[in-house]
Amino acid sequence: MYANALPVVLEVIKGPQRLPADVKLKEMLQGKLRMMQVDGTKVNALFMEMSAHVISIDSDENIIFVGFKTFEEIWKFSTYWATGFLGHCMENLLFDEKFWLSSLEENFAIEVSIQEETLNLIYKGILMQEGSLFASCSADQIFDSCTSGRDLYLEQGDIAHFEPPFLGSGWTVLSLSDGARGTAPTPALEPVIPFHQWVLKSCAESILVGGGKPTCDFPLQFARGSCLATVEYDAESPEELSIAPGDRIIIVGLLVSCFDWFTGRKEVTGEVGLVKTSLVKPSTDIHDQANVFEEEEWIFSLQEDKVIEEAIALLKKKSQNDAGHNYILDIYSSQDSEKKPSLSSSCKIDTPQTDLKKNMQGFLDQGKDSSDLIVTMKGTLEDLFMPTEAKDPSPPCFTVYPTVEGNINNENFVPLFSFLDGQECKAEFGVLYGLSSELLTSTTFSGHSDEEELIAFLGLAREAAMKKQLVWPQTRLCFLLGKLCAAKSNFIQARIYFEKALSVLQESFSDFKLLASIYSNLAAIYLLEKNTESFFAVMERLAALLLGIPDCLESLEDNSVLKYILKKAVLSRNKTAEARACYLLAKHYWTDRAERAQAVPYIERLLVLSAEAQRPWKISLSHGYLTLAWLYSELCLYHLSVSSARRASLQPCARLSNCLISMVLVLDNGNKLCGITEQKASIAPQVAPFLHLSFTKVQEGGRTQCHVLRHQLALCLCQLFYKHKMVEHAIHQMHMLINNSPPLKEVPIYLPERNSALIWLAWLHIENNQPDVALDILDSVLSTMPEHCTTPQEGVVLNMRGVVLRYMGDLQRAAESYQAAVDICEEYEDLSNWAVAQANLGLLWLNVGAKGLAQRHLTEAVQLFSELDKGHEANFIIVLLELGQHYLKQQQIYYGKGCYEWALLLAINANLLDCQLTATRNLCNLYRFETPHQAQCIIYSEHQVQLLRRKGDREQEGDALEAINHLYIILGTDRAYRAALDYTKSSLGIFIDLGCREKEAFAWLQAGKIYHLLGQTELVDLYVEVAQGVAMKTGNNIFILKLLEAAGDIFFNSCQDRDKAITFYKDRALPIAVTCNSIHTRLRLCNKLTEVMFSLKLYGAAVEFAQTALDISISQGVHLNERVAYHRLASLYHCLKQYELAEHYYLKTLTQCPTPLQFDEETLYYVKVYRALGDILFYDLKDPFDAAGYYHLALAAAMDLGNKRSQLELCTRLATIYHNFLIDRELSLFFYQTARGLAAELNVRRIDISPDKHYSSISQYKTTGKDHKIN
């Protein structure tokens, strides 16, 4: 499908020097591209909008490979790249929302580079596939003629139409100058650029072929100034100028060398007419004009006052700040205010508090005597793009009188002659020339029954004018008659009338709009009659008029002549003329609302040519980009619209109105890009640069409107900063607004609105952990309130004062402030704010431990919230969650669960994603910790994953999937393990996409662990090795160490393949722990190695690690660790039959025990150790006397503990020793009888005190390898 792939290379750059950005930004770019490798929906949509198709993405190299199907796609894509749209589109796609706000001063950008050679090869390949192309000859060459006996000769640079070989034939060529055809086996050619290819392919053949080869004898391609006549020339028609050698001709408009005629004015007489380009030469004051425009406006003009007014209205609509109207819920009251983190970023707030007070007072004083400036949106965005020309007046209506042959009543024609007379073009004439025949018949003339009667009337009028020698009425009547005849398809008669109109005048033709209309109509008729010679002759003259007098554009019947001008400019390689033609075509289409979209390619080309121009043009390129932005928006090309608006605002020539229009466009289209579809749409973060730039430019304006605009811009920026948790930036923005307020007493921002701004600033300072500043602001606002009556806004201030005072720890004043706010709500029956104030009181009492009061106020708040309509769900949900948490702490699980579920249902109904997440997390914690229920916990956890997926937070989604897999593992069934494996693989995919190497490594490891639980041992090693490989790529030794230990734990905590744990602990993890000097990890690894080797009976190897663990424990001075290490060494030496060392280390363990003993477990440990010592001396060292001593100590501990089974065992052994070895019958009988008594209590039937029952003390290790563990 694609001939080749074009690599589009992306790079993040910084500053005007376009230096490479830091590593963090590069990693951000790679991470975004990795995500798009998995989910390419957005990037595919973007490149489809730019007429390309994504083939693949290489995130490591920051390359997107794209392909093309047609040459038009290449043309459009290369245009978007050349105009800079591609880079801005990638910024909108790849930059995070917060990035737009954090980099307002940094000037970051994405630079896009493509291999033009590769693109050119793809372009040529597609043209060959399409079967025909326009190309220029790269050398002089001769083609065998297909139409006559004479060969076709084309010079280097000539553009012709070529068709590639077909079925063994050679190349076929069509000459555009005369239509001659020829063939050649391998012509030397180079395809024209894609835009020229499109222009020539879309051009009608009647315009494309013929007219002869453009001659450019005049030495300057595009000239203004004056020139000198070289030969004598007598005018052949009224529109031409007669000249003599040496006459100075002032160029009217432009002289373009590739056209036969230009419009000139004789310096001596002042006559204006057409002059042949070949009859003049440059004078000394002529100059080659690289500028397409000379003090000329764009196709529309912006009325700055109207733009500012509409921008203010839109900003008010989009950023309705409710801080001055709605109470703030104290969501931090249940938290420790001392530990509340600042949500700020790196922006420094440097306004001293005293200066802030002074500036606030000035800010408030401005609004005391002013009334609000009522601003509403009066129109649409389209209304701001006003046409340059004012609305033309309508021509008068004339009555058509019945005609009688041979009887002409001149009185009937007087009003018509009076109107049509005069050599200059009046505004009414321009309208008349542009009317269609239907409108002429129905509006301009009345009293006739049909067109024939009108034509007869106008014919008689023409005869009367001829007799009276009224040349201008006669000329204009000929034009009207020609137009009416053409409408009736009577083209021969129409041509006669139009030609007659050109020959009536004996003086110079000064009504150039009329002349252009006649030429335009004649050209259409010549084309129908296939009179190519006359057609091209008229086209040349009409082109001269349009290039000289732009107003003639209104007189065109169609765009044929404009296409002809563009064609000749392309064939002549005259880029300046090409730009002028593109401008004229764009202006022509712009005037027709239905055809405005067709202006897009010409405006795009105009902007490309302006970028390539050596000198800047006298035109507002910002206007050009704005035009494209609006047209793209109309075509639903929102990425391109936003990018074009961005380019418009960045132009050096951009004024405040340009920046505001750009902002308006992005406000509209940015929301569509972000998928914001709510009726009250928020402001997309992409708008931030436009707000910032407009705020900078509006500082220069001193008008009243500018102050209002500045206020709204600051509030919008502030809200954007706050929304993205950049509180200090938001505060800085508000301080700039207040500190730089104009020294005017009357600024049309009324006092409540100013109060709202300051209330909002107070809230920002609360969020930024600055309650003292917030309190000062609120007190200043409160001082402006009426003394003898309350207002709803006073309640807002009092409620927020309560929040501040609670934050500062002044709980009594906070409660009083809240109660005052409640009273105002009751007075005004403001239920929504009443509910918030009650909730704040409840949260306050909850914070101080007054649980009964808290519950009462919170339930009252819930009651009030439940009576409200939609729009207050967010606060309602927060209150429900707080109340639910309160119930859980009171062990009222049923009520707590009800509150949580109610909150979740409300959030779902209101489509509040963040609230749904909070409620769902609370329910997860409820069923995980408060009232454990695995199934319910899994259900809510899975719902949480769905919410995170909708939110687009993939990292949190991956973490949530990991949590679910742990829940399934706890269930312990094969089915649960397989479900856990599915979730693990899902989280693994996410972590791979995001480039989260550490989480990816643990996900691989977790999958390996689950395969181990499932008994699929062949996959375990594979997943564990991949996890290890990923960990190694991080280069973080601490993390690698952690993962290797976790890998060993898979086998350590299993009864299968425990020997594999040794490899991970000993060969992989331990060397890294030594290198990193991680003492705790090294100790843990040595203990684990000791234990696993002990269980595998590798006692000798285990001694080394047990000794290392002992050395580390001694160096750390932690007695419990030392005791464990001594005990393990004792157990190992015991198993190695090194009994003296075993006895030594057992005794060392006892020295590490606390004295006196505090817990039963410690006493039990004494029992076990002394019994083990007794067994070693009795059975292994054959020392019954010392063994009896240890048994006595063990028995004493067992009696202290009250452990009768241990007492039975120890009494039995002592009875055996005293009976068989120490021969003490009395003690033997005592211990035997004691043992019998204990046996009776424990239902043990027989006691054996024979000396040969226990042949070895290490028999205890034959059934279990875990008796050496310290529990």
Secondary structure, DSSP 8 states (H G I E B T S, - for coil): --S--EEEEEEEEETTTTEE--HHHHHHHHHHHHHHHH--HHHHHHHHHTT-EEEEEETTTTEEEEE-SSHHHHHHHHHHHHTTHHHHHHHHHHS-HHHHHHTTTTTEEEEEEE-HHHHHHHHHHHHHHHT-EEEEESS-EEEEESSSSS-EEE-TT-EEEEE---TT--EEEEETTT--EEEESS--EEE--HHHHHHHHHS-HHHHS-S------SS-SEEESEEEE-S-B--SSTTB--B-TT-EEEESS-EETTSSEEEEEETTT--EEEEEGGGEEE-TT-EE---S-SS---SEE--HHHHHHHHHHHHHHHT---TTTS----TTTTS-GGG------S------HHHHHHHHHHHHHTTTT---------S-HHHHSEESS--------EE----BTTB--GGGGHHHHHHH--SS--HHHHHHHH--HHHIIIIIEES-SSHHHHHHHHHHHHHHHHHTT-HHHHHHHHHHHHHHHHHTT-HHHHHHHHHHHHHS-SS----HHHHHHHHHHHHHHHHHTT-HHHHHHHHHHHHHHHHH-GGGGGG-SSSHHHHHHHHHHHHTT-HHHHHHHHHHHHHHHHTSGGGGGGGHHHHHHHHHHHHH-SS--SS-HHHHHHHHHHHHHHTT-HHHHHHHHHHHHHSTT--HHHHHHHHHHHHHHHHHHTT---SS----GGGHHHHHHHHHHHTT--SHHHHHHHHHHHHHHHHHHHHTT-HHHHHHHHHHHHHT--S-S--SS-HHHHHHHHHHHHHHHHHTT-HHHHHHHHHHHHHTS-SSS--HHHHHHHHHHHHHHHHHT-HHHHHHHHHHHHHHHHHHT-HHHHHHHHHHHHHHHHHHT-HHHHHHHHHHHHHHHHTS-TT-HHHHHHHHHHHHHHHHHTT-HHHHHHHHHHHHHHHHHHT-HHHHHHHHHHHHHIIIIIS--HHHHHHHHHHHHHHHHHHT-HHHHHHHHHHHHHHHHHH-SHHHHHHHHHHHHHHHHHHHHHT-HHHHHHHHHHHHHHHHHTT-HHHHHHHHHHHHHHHHHHT-HHHHHHHHHHHHHHHHTSSSSTHHHHIIIIIIIHHHHHHHT-HHHHHHHHHHHHHHHHHTT-HHHHHHHHHHHHHHHHHHT-HHHHHHHHHHHHHHHHHTT-HHHHHHHHHHHHHTS-SS--SHHHHHHHHHHHHHHHHIIIIIS--HHHHHHHHHHHHHHHHHHT-HHHHHHHHHHHHHHHHHTS--HHHHHHHHHHHHHHHHHHT-------TTS---GGGGGTT-S-TTS--
